[in-house]
Amino acid sequence: MTDSAKRFSQNPILSPKDLIPSRPGLEIACLLNPGVFTFQNKTWLLIRVAERPKQKEGIISFPVLRGDGIEIIEIQENDPDLTATDPRVINYKGADYLTTLSHLRLVCSDDGISFYQPEGYPLLQGEGPDEAFGIEDCRVALIDGTYYLTFTAVSEHGVGVGMRTTKDWKTFEKHGMIIPPHNKDCAVFEEKINGKFYTLHRPSSVDLGGNYIWLAESPDGIHWGNHKCIIKTRKNSWDSKRVGAGAAPIKTDKGWLEIYHGANSEHQYCLGAFLMDLNDPSKVIAQSEEPIMKPIAEYELCGFFGQVVFTNGHTINGDELTIYYGAADEFVCGAKFSIQDILSSLKYNHAE
C-alpha cells in the first residue's frame, strides 16, 4: 500500500495567516506538527507555532528567550562567521541557533475541520535555560484522567524531551527534562502494560548508531529506564536516514499500532506504521515496507521546508483514523485512514 491517505478537501486547515503572533514585532513563519486530543466534546490541536522578527533585507534576525522576555539577535547576511544554508537552523561563530522560536498554542473544533483559538487558555512557552530556543512538536497522552504532554525542549544545551501534565488545560505541572539531549519524538502509551508506563522516543545527533526508535518503561510516567532500541533505519528505503514516533500507539486486537515518520537522504519525510506485541511492546511484529503517506500535494511539497508530512497526533472513531499532520513545515492538514487497511498492509514476522 502506497499513500492510502484520504486528505481533507479543505487542506490546509490552518496556515500562518490564520493565527495572530504572540507579541508585537514577531510574525508567524510556520505552523507545525500538532498534538491532538479530545476534551469537552471537541477536537483540540496543540500546534507548534514558530515565530520570528519581520525580516529586513541583508539581515538575518531571530528571537531567543531571555528570562520573561525575548532577545532579538541580528546578523548581517554577509558575515563571514555565519552559515545559513538551512532555513531552520543557522550557525554563527561556531554556535547553532534556530531561525524561529516556537511555542505551543491550543485551538479547538466542533467538527474536526474548522478550528478556532478559544479564550481563557494559555500559550505554552519555553521556560528556563533548557527551553531558551523554544518548545516544539508536542505529543498528548490521556492516562487515568491526566493529560501527559511530551515535547521537544530546545536550547544551547541541546534537544531533549520535556514534560508537563494537566487535567483542565489551564493549570499545568512541570516535570522538567525527562529525557536529556539529544532526544525527541517521545510518544507515551495511553495505557499501562503489566502495571508499567511505556513510551517511544528517539535519540538523535549520534555519530555511532543512528536515529532509531527506542522503547522505555516507567513506574510513574515521569522517570524512565530499561531503554531498548526497537526500530532502525533501513538502507535504500524511504526511511533510510531517520525514523521517529508519531502519537501514542493505537491498541488493536493484533497489537499496538504506531504511526511513525521516516526520512531518506534527500530529507523527504513520509509516514509508515509498525506493530508491537500487546503484552511486550519491545517485540515488533510487523512494519510498513512502503509509506502509508508521502508528500504529493502541493502544500506538502512546497513550503518553509518542502517534501514533508509529519504527524504527532490523531483521533480514532472505530476503524477510522484521522491523522492531523504538519505539511512542508508550514501548514496544518488532516487526512483519514482505515486502521484495518493499515494493519493488512504491513509485512509480518520480519523481525528476528
ABEGO torsion letter per residue (X at the ends): XBGABBBBAAOBABBAAABBBABBGBBBABBBGBBBBBBGGBBBBBBBBBBBBBBBBGBBBBBBBBEABBBBBBBBAABAABBBABAABBBBGGBBBBABBBBBBBBBBAAGABBBBBBGBBBBBBBEAAAAAEBBGBBBBBBGGBBBBBBBBBBAAEBBBBBBBBAAGABBBBAEBABBOBBBGBBBBABBBGGBBBBBBBBBGBABEBBBBBBBBBAAGABBBGBBBABBBBBGBAAAABBBBBBBBBBBAAEBBBBBBBBBAAGBBBBBBBBBBAABAABBABBBABBABBBABAAAABEABBGBBBBABBBBBEABBBBBBBBGGABBBBBBBBAAAAAAABBBGABX
